[in-house]
Amino acid sequence: MPDLALRLVEGSDYDALFAIQQLLATVPLAPFALPDLSDRIACDAHLNRLRADKSMVLRAITVDGHVVGLVFAWDTGHTPQIGFGIDPSRWGEGIATAALIAFTALMKRRPLQASVASDHAAAIRVLEKAGFSRMADGPGDAPTPLANPAPHRYELGFFPAATFIGSVAS
């Protein structure tokens, strides 16, 4: 495995994160993306808001020093939610799974939850390999507007996932 690390997002990461967002625009994701994925100004403003929000935990995923994705958590007032995005050209290398395991080790609160499009097999596999389990279907699993597939909800309980080998900068 290459040198994987999580670190605070910096302004110099915005070009890479915007490019990754453009690649992810064609992937069926859970419904919390920006409304216009082609709007660079909106993307930068959104990242600035996330970085300034003290309730967010936001980390760039780097491999051999290059930004390849983003992993984040936000507090809903009840159960922290997590999300992640990886450059699709890096899918299948174990990067997302390793990054998610490392990130969840940073998070002291449990349980953690994630939503994923029901037909996004790659993201479901990452969540499951990182120790998340699918929650029972409920009202939150209703079909979303624009014919998006219904999201599935996953949860990571109190027992840690597999051990991470790499570095995490807080």
C-alpha positions as CSV (number, residue, x, y, z in Angstrom):
1,M,0.0,0.0,0.0
2,P,1.3,3.5,-0.8
3,D,1.8,6.1,1.9
4,L,-1.7,7.0,2.9
5,A,-2.3,9.9,5.3
6,L,-5.2,12.1,6.5
7,R,-4.5,15.7,7.1
8,L,-6.3,19.0,7.6
9,V,-7.7,20.4,4.3
10,E,-5.7,23.4,3.1
11,G,-6.5,26.1,0.6
12,S,-3.9,24.6,-1.8
13,D,-6.0,21.4,-1.9
14,Y,-9.0,23.1,-3.6
15,D,-7.9,22.4,-7.2
16,A,-7.5,18.7,-6.5
17,L,-10.7,18.5,-4.6
18,F,-12.7,20.3,-7.3
19,A,-11.2,18.0,-10.0
20,I,-12.2,15.0,-7.9
21,Q,-15.7,16.4,-7.4
22,Q,-16.0,16.7,-11.2
23,L,-15.1,13.0,-11.6
24,L,-17.6,12.0,-8.9
25,A,-20.4,14.0,-10.5
26,T,-21.4,11.0,-12.6
27,V,-21.5,8.6,-9.6
28,P,-24.7,7.9,-7.8
29,L,-24.0,9.4,-4.4
30,A,-26.1,10.0,-1.3
31,P,-28.1,13.3,-1.7
32,F,-25.8,15.8,0.0
33,A,-23.6,17.1,-2.8
34,L,-23.5,20.7,-4.0
35,P,-26.4,21.7,-6.3
36,D,-24.1,22.7,-9.2
37,L,-21.0,20.5,-9.3
38,S,-19.5,22.5,-12.1
39,D,-19.5,25.8,-10.1
40,R,-15.9,26.3,-8.9
41,I,-16.8,29.5,-6.9
42,A,-19.6,27.6,-5.1
43,C,-17.2,24.7,-4.4
44,D,-14.5,26.9,-2.9
45,A,-17.1,28.8,-0.8
46,H,-18.5,25.5,0.4
47,L,-15.1,24.2,1.4
48,N,-14.4,27.5,3.2
49,R,-17.6,27.1,5.2
50,L,-16.8,23.5,6.0
51,R,-13.3,24.4,7.2
52,A,-14.7,27.2,9.4
53,D,-17.4,25.1,10.9
54,K,-16.1,23.8,14.3
55,S,-18.7,21.0,14.3
56,M,-17.1,19.5,11.1
57,V,-14.2,17.1,11.1
58,L,-12.7,17.4,7.6
59,R,-9.6,15.7,6.3
60,A,-7.9,15.5,3.0
61,I,-6.9,11.9,2.0
62,T,-3.4,11.9,0.5
63,V,-1.4,9.1,-1.1
64,D,2.3,9.7,-1.5
65,G,1.6,13.3,-0.7
66,H,-1.0,13.8,-3.4
67,V,-4.7,14.6,-2.5
68,V,-6.9,11.8,-3.7
69,G,-10.0,12.4,-1.7
70,L,-11.9,13.8,1.3
71,V,-13.4,12.2,4.4
72,F,-15.6,14.2,6.7
73,A,-18.0,14.0,9.6
74,W,-20.7,16.4,10.9
75,D,-22.8,16.5,14.0
76,T,-26.5,16.3,13.4
77,G,-27.2,16.9,17.1
78,H,-27.8,13.2,17.6
79,T,-25.6,10.8,15.7
80,P,-22.5,12.0,13.8
81,Q,-22.7,11.4,10.1
82,I,-19.7,10.6,7.9
83,G,-19.0,10.9,4.2
84,F,-16.1,10.3,1.9
85,G,-15.1,10.7,-1.8
86,I,-12.2,9.3,-3.6
87,D,-10.9,10.0,-7.1
88,P,-12.6,7.2,-9.1
89,S,-9.3,6.4,-10.9
90,R,-8.0,5.2,-7.5
91,W,-11.0,3.0,-6.7
92,G,-10.1,-0.6,-6.0
93,E,-6.8,0.1,-4.4
94,G,-8.0,0.0,-0.8
95,I,-7.5,3.7,-0.3
96,A,-11.1,4.5,0.7
97,T,-11.3,1.6,3.1
98,A,-8.0,2.5,4.8
99,A,-8.9,6.2,5.0
100,L,-12.3,5.5,6.5
101,I,-10.8,3.1,9.1
102,A,-8.2,5.8,10.0
103,F,-10.9,8.5,10.1
104,T,-13.2,6.5,12.3
105,A,-10.3,6.0,14.7
106,L,-10.2,9.8,15.1
107,M,-13.9,10.0,16.0
108,K,-14.5,9.3,19.7
109,R,-18.3,9.4,19.5
110,R,-20.2,6.3,18.6
111,P,-22.3,5.2,16.8
112,L,-21.3,6.8,13.5
113,Q,-23.7,6.7,10.6
114,A,-23.4,7.1,6.8
115,S,-25.9,7.2,4.0
116,V,-25.1,5.7,0.6
117,A,-27.1,5.3,-2.7
118,S,-28.5,1.8,-2.7
119,D,-26.9,1.1,-6.1
120,H,-23.4,2.4,-5.2
121,A,-21.8,-1.0,-4.6
122,A,-18.3,0.4,-4.3
123,A,-19.2,2.7,-1.4
124,I,-21.3,0.0,0.3
125,R,-18.3,-2.3,0.1
126,V,-16.0,0.3,1.7
127,L,-18.4,0.9,4.5
128,E,-18.8,-2.8,5.2
129,K,-15.0,-3.4,5.1
130,A,-14.6,-0.5,7.6
131,G,-16.9,-2.2,10.0
132,F,-20.2,-0.5,9.2
133,S,-23.4,-2.5,9.2
134,R,-26.6,-1.7,7.3
135,M,-29.4,-0.4,9.4
136,A,-33.0,-1.5,9.0
137,D,-34.9,0.3,6.4
138,G,-37.0,3.2,7.6
139,P,-38.6,6.4,6.6
140,G,-35.2,7.9,5.7
141,D,-34.8,5.2,3.0
142,A,-37.6,6.5,0.8
143,P,-36.7,7.3,-2.9
144,T,-35.2,10.7,-3.3
145,P,-36.2,13.4,-5.9
146,L,-34.9,13.2,-9.4
147,A,-35.2,9.4,-9.5
148,N,-32.1,9.0,-7.3
149,P,-31.9,5.5,-5.8
150,A,-33.1,5.3,-2.2
151,P,-30.2,5.7,0.2
152,H,-29.3,2.9,2.6
153,R,-28.1,3.9,6.1
154,Y,-25.1,2.3,7.7
155,E,-23.8,2.4,11.2
156,L,-20.5,1.8,13.0
157,G,-21.1,0.8,16.6
158,F,-18.8,0.8,19.6
159,F,-16.4,-1.8,18.5
160,P,-13.5,-0.6,16.3
161,A,-12.9,-1.7,12.8
162,A,-9.7,-3.3,11.6
163,T,-6.4,-1.7,12.5
164,F,-5.1,1.1,10.3
165,I,-1.4,1.4,9.4
166,G,-0.5,4.9,8.2
167,S,-0.4,8.4,9.5
168,V,-3.2,10.8,10.7
169,A,-2.5,14.5,11.2
170,S,-5.1,16.2,13.4
